[in-house]
Amino acid sequence: MYTVTDSDLPLLREYRTVPRKQWSIELRRLLNRLMIVPNEERVVIVALTRRGPWQLCRRDGVRGRPFLPVDDRVFDSLADAQWEALKHRWLVVTGKSVPPEYDEEVA
């Protein structure tokens, strides 16, 4: 299995700046690896209404029960919710938070 390291951090900038269809194979490999997290650590994005806003939630492990919000944050942008979910998965896989400089607003 692919091991995520700090050398993969520049790929996070690509995630935020390059259109999805143009992502490199390295970024795709990283994203595939970040999808493999234990169910109890998995974060999903839930639309609170048909077209947003969105909230990060997790399962409690019992089928049929509603998702539980991770925190009180609500995102007006799906891209912002996806970024937060990616950062959460990075933390779960590496044990480290994404450095703050990668949080800078992307034009």
C-alpha positions as CSV (number, residue, x, y, z in Angstrom):
1,M,0.0,0.0,0.0
2,Y,1.2,3.5,-0.8
3,T,2.7,5.3,2.2
4,V,1.7,9.0,2.5
5,T,4.7,11.2,3.6
6,D,5.4,14.9,3.9
7,S,6.8,14.8,0.4
8,D,3.2,14.5,-0.8
9,L,2.3,17.9,0.7
10,P,2.9,19.8,-2.6
11,L,0.2,17.6,-4.2
12,L,-2.3,19.3,-1.9
13,R,-1.6,22.6,-3.6
14,E,-2.3,20.9,-6.9
15,Y,-5.6,19.6,-5.5
16,R,-6.7,23.2,-4.8
17,T,-5.4,24.9,-7.9
18,V,-5.6,22.5,-10.9
19,P,-8.9,21.5,-12.5
20,R,-10.0,17.9,-11.6
21,K,-9.6,16.5,-15.1
22,Q,-6.0,17.7,-15.1
23,W,-4.8,16.2,-11.8
24,S,-1.5,14.3,-12.0
25,I,-1.3,10.6,-11.5
26,E,0.6,11.3,-8.3
27,L,-2.3,13.3,-6.9
28,R,-4.8,10.6,-7.9
29,R,-2.7,8.0,-6.2
30,L,-2.6,10.1,-3.0
31,L,-6.3,10.7,-3.0
32,N,-7.0,7.0,-3.5
33,R,-4.8,6.2,-0.5
34,L,-6.5,8.8,1.6
35,M,-9.9,7.1,0.9
36,I,-8.7,4.1,2.8
37,V,-9.4,5.0,6.4
38,P,-11.2,3.0,9.1
39,N,-15.0,3.4,9.1
40,E,-15.0,5.0,12.5
41,E,-12.6,7.7,11.3
42,R,-14.3,8.2,7.9
43,V,-15.8,11.7,7.3
44,V,-18.6,12.2,4.7
45,I,-20.0,15.4,3.3
46,V,-23.8,15.8,3.9
47,A,-25.9,18.4,2.0
48,L,-28.2,20.1,4.5
49,T,-30.5,21.2,1.7
50,R,-30.6,20.1,-1.9
51,R,-27.9,22.5,-3.1
52,G,-26.0,23.1,0.1
53,P,-24.9,24.2,2.6
54,W,-22.8,21.2,3.5
55,Q,-21.5,19.7,6.8
56,L,-18.9,17.2,7.7
57,C,-20.4,14.1,9.4
58,R,-19.4,10.6,10.4
59,R,-21.3,7.4,11.0
60,D,-21.6,6.0,14.5
61,G,-21.1,2.5,13.1
62,V,-24.7,1.3,13.3
63,R,-26.4,0.8,10.0
64,G,-29.6,2.8,9.5
65,R,-28.7,5.5,12.0
66,P,-28.3,9.1,10.9
67,F,-24.9,10.6,10.4
68,L,-23.5,12.6,13.3
69,P,-22.0,16.1,12.7
70,V,-18.2,16.3,13.2
71,D,-18.6,19.8,14.6
72,D,-20.8,22.9,14.2
73,R,-19.2,24.2,11.0
74,V,-21.4,24.6,7.9
75,F,-19.9,25.2,4.5
76,D,-21.5,27.4,1.8
77,S,-19.0,26.0,-0.7
78,L,-18.8,22.3,-1.6
79,A,-15.1,22.8,-2.5
80,D,-14.5,24.1,1.1
81,A,-16.2,21.1,2.6
82,Q,-14.2,18.7,0.3
83,W,-11.0,20.5,1.4
84,E,-11.8,20.0,5.1
85,A,-12.7,16.3,4.5
86,L,-9.4,15.9,2.7
87,K,-7.5,17.5,5.6
88,H,-9.3,15.2,8.1
89,R,-8.2,12.1,6.1
90,W,-4.7,13.4,5.9
91,L,-4.6,13.7,9.6
92,V,-6.0,10.2,10.1
93,V,-3.5,8.6,7.7
94,T,-0.4,10.5,8.6
95,G,-1.0,11.5,12.2
96,K,-0.1,15.1,11.3
97,S,-2.3,18.1,10.4
98,V,-2.0,19.8,7.1
99,P,0.3,22.9,7.6
100,P,-1.6,26.2,7.7
101,E,0.1,27.6,4.6
102,Y,-1.9,25.0,2.5
103,D,-5.1,26.6,3.9
104,E,-4.5,29.9,2.1
105,E,-7.4,31.0,-0.1
106,V,-7.1,29.8,-3.7
107,A,-8.2,32.1,-6.5
